[in-house]
Amino acid sequence: MSHPQSIDLSFYEKKIRSKLRLAIFMGKILHFMYLAVKNYPREVKKYNNTEELIKDQDFARKVFLKEAREETEEEKQCRQLMSFLKSIVKRGFTELLEPLNVIWKMTISSDQEKPKLFISDIMGASLWDMPKIIGNVIVRPSPLMLIIRQFSIFVLEAEFGLYLDQLAKTSVYIGQLQDADLRLSLAVRFSLNTGDAEALVNAQERGYKHILVKDFRVYPSLLRMLRTPYKKMKAERGFEEELKSIISEVYVSENNVGALVNMDVEANILAMISAVSLSGGLCFPVAFEGELLSPLDRKASIKVGDIKLKAYPTFCSVLQLLRSPGHYVFLGFMPITIPRVVLIAGNWRPNSLESLRPRVRGVLKLNFLFPRLDEVLSKARIEELS
């Protein structure tokens, strides 16, 4: 199995490319925040917001240099980041950074109680659940980190390297705590060696999900899980059940699809995915039922009630994709900057997904912390940011 190593935006209509670039840029800022926190956990605390963090060009170069394989790559990444930030600040579009500022404050907060409240909120844990959590979830503040084990993970996307020892990028969904009705319900980026990534995906294609049997480190606010070898996971039967659980958690009704299209929702980054298929662009993972009106080979249309969505197949999904017109349950990614577009990761006939029971993701309980998406985007003439 192979996937493209970079995303060609010419695949998409010209008039939506600038908005997709912005979703990608916001994802790149989130990724830079992760690199900064991972490599310099103490030093990052002096930055009060995202803009301060990125404007320190010397620090940005230091972060990129630690990650880059050669200096030219580091300089290129740094120039791109600075160029786009200057464009946003110059044109007065700093509102676009507001959701990322919420994430930044959550990440570096030194309040010892907030992380505990965070994990209990998103898992819906009560006092009776604490014995199940102890030993399987450790919460560390400033920067916010979870050390977890005995949770299921499910691969949504994968981009493999050319060789087995090269880095592969995946997006995974962290779901159920083993033997408990508690779910983390986070979609995070997870990098690992291509050989390990292929083993993970191949087992899933044979009907397995995976359980984290050793400690895994997750930065939940930054949607990232630290690299860990495949040998620290255990494959077990349960692919279909886990898929149904994920679809149930991200399922949106016709009315809620309309709310997303109209941007009448909170810009809750905790509920998003940094999609591999969009070069890390920030998207809402959504499942919904609708009518595919044309073959899903390139651009297509999906009708959800009276709403028409522009649909494209994803580049890196590892799930089944039925391309013929028809009525389906879709799993897709809606870019934060243009949610009338959906990148389809998988689709199924409704009768093959019987007993779906919609369940609210815990991270949505933290919607109140984030600005509304229409407020964030209405002040930004995104078409200029190309």
PyMOL commands that set and color helices and strands:
alter all, ss='L'
color gray80, all
select helices_A, chain A and resi 9-11+14-39+43-46+50-55+57-67+71-90+94-108+113-123+127-133+194-205+220-222+230-232+239-250+254-261+269-271+276-278+350-353+362-369+373-378+382-384
alter helices_A, ss='H'
color red, helices_A
select strands_A, chain A and resi 137-140+145-148+151-159+167-177+183-193+208-212+216-219+224-225+233-237+273-275+281-292+300-304+307-313+326-335+341-348
alter strands_A, ss='S'
color yellow, strands_A
deselect
rebuild
show_as cartoon
